[in-house]
Amino acid sequence: MSAATATVVALAAAAFLILATPSEAGPRNSSPAVAEFRQVNPCPATGKLTGACPGYVVAHAAPSCADDPSELQWQTVAQAKENGSWERQYCQFRRVRARG
């Protein structure tokens, strides 16, 4: 797989993660928060503060519905996919428990 193909796959996976997550799961990574995070945390793949970061996405260290949703970290696309599944289940559990 060429570098260009890998970049396209990584971007498509990141877009899928954003679009596939239910909006009621909790606050999303806001663009200003991600931009601020990227200004001080270089991409693990390239070491740069700007531009694409092939194979990585910025994601919450804890579920976005948890008490501290502002903590961001670099995760591989695979880690983000894996975490997204259990985070959605965790957030759904918290919503159901809060209702009743």
C-alpha positions as CSV (number, residue, x, y, z in Angstrom):
1,M,0.0,0.0,0.0
2,S,1.5,3.4,-1.0
3,A,1.7,6.3,1.4
4,A,-0.9,8.2,-0.5
5,T,-3.3,5.2,-0.3
6,A,-2.6,4.8,3.4
7,T,-3.3,8.5,4.0
8,V,-6.7,8.3,2.1
9,V,-7.6,5.1,4.1
10,A,-6.7,6.8,7.4
11,L,-8.8,9.9,6.5
12,A,-11.7,7.8,5.4
13,A,-11.6,5.9,8.7
14,A,-11.4,9.1,10.7
15,A,-14.4,10.5,8.9
16,F,-16.3,7.2,9.5
17,L,-15.6,7.4,13.2
18,I,-16.9,10.9,13.4
19,L,-20.0,10.2,11.3
20,A,-20.8,6.8,12.8
21,T,-20.8,7.9,16.4
22,P,-24.3,8.9,17.8
23,S,-24.6,12.6,18.5
24,E,-26.1,11.9,21.9
25,A,-23.0,10.0,23.1
26,G,-21.5,13.2,24.5
27,P,-19.5,16.2,23.4
28,R,-17.4,15.7,20.3
29,N,-13.9,16.8,19.8
30,S,-14.4,20.4,18.9
31,S,-12.2,21.9,16.1
32,P,-10.7,24.6,18.4
33,A,-9.9,22.0,21.1
34,V,-8.2,19.7,18.5
35,A,-6.4,22.6,17.0
36,E,-5.1,23.7,20.4
37,F,-4.1,20.1,21.2
38,R,-2.2,19.8,17.9
39,Q,-0.3,23.1,18.5
40,V,1.5,21.5,21.5
41,N,1.4,17.7,20.6
42,P,3.2,16.8,17.4
43,C,1.9,14.0,15.2
44,P,3.5,10.7,16.3
45,A,4.0,9.6,12.7
46,T,5.6,12.8,11.3
47,G,6.7,14.8,14.3
48,K,5.0,17.8,12.9
49,L,2.5,20.2,14.5
50,T,0.5,20.8,11.3
51,G,-0.6,18.8,8.3
52,A,-1.9,15.2,8.0
53,C,-1.0,12.6,10.6
54,P,-1.2,9.3,8.7
55,G,-2.6,6.4,10.8
56,Y,-3.5,8.6,13.8
57,V,-6.5,10.6,15.0
58,V,-7.0,12.9,18.0
59,A,-9.4,11.2,20.5
60,H,-10.5,11.5,24.1
61,A,-8.3,9.6,26.6
62,A,-11.5,8.9,28.5
63,P,-15.0,8.5,27.1
64,S,-16.4,11.8,25.8
65,C,-19.4,11.4,28.1
66,A,-17.3,11.0,31.2
67,D,-16.8,13.8,33.7
68,D,-13.6,15.2,32.0
69,P,-14.2,15.2,28.2
70,S,-11.4,17.7,27.5
71,E,-8.5,15.3,27.8
72,L,-7.3,14.5,24.3
73,Q,-4.6,12.2,23.0
74,W,-3.2,10.7,19.8
75,Q,-4.6,7.3,19.0
76,T,-4.0,5.0,16.1
77,V,-7.0,4.6,13.8
78,A,-7.4,1.0,15.0
79,Q,-7.3,2.1,18.7
80,A,-9.9,4.8,18.0
81,K,-12.2,2.3,16.3
82,E,-11.9,-0.2,19.2
83,N,-12.4,2.5,21.8
84,G,-15.3,4.0,20.0
85,S,-17.3,0.8,20.3
86,W,-17.0,0.5,24.1
87,E,-17.3,4.2,24.6
88,R,-20.7,4.3,22.9
89,Q,-21.8,1.4,25.1
90,Y,-20.4,3.1,28.3
91,C,-22.1,6.4,27.4
92,Q,-25.4,4.6,26.6
93,F,-25.2,2.9,30.0
94,R,-24.6,6.2,31.8
95,R,-27.6,7.8,30.0
96,V,-29.9,4.9,30.9
97,R,-28.7,4.9,34.5
98,A,-29.1,8.7,34.8
99,R,-32.8,8.4,33.7
100,G,-33.8,6.0,36.1
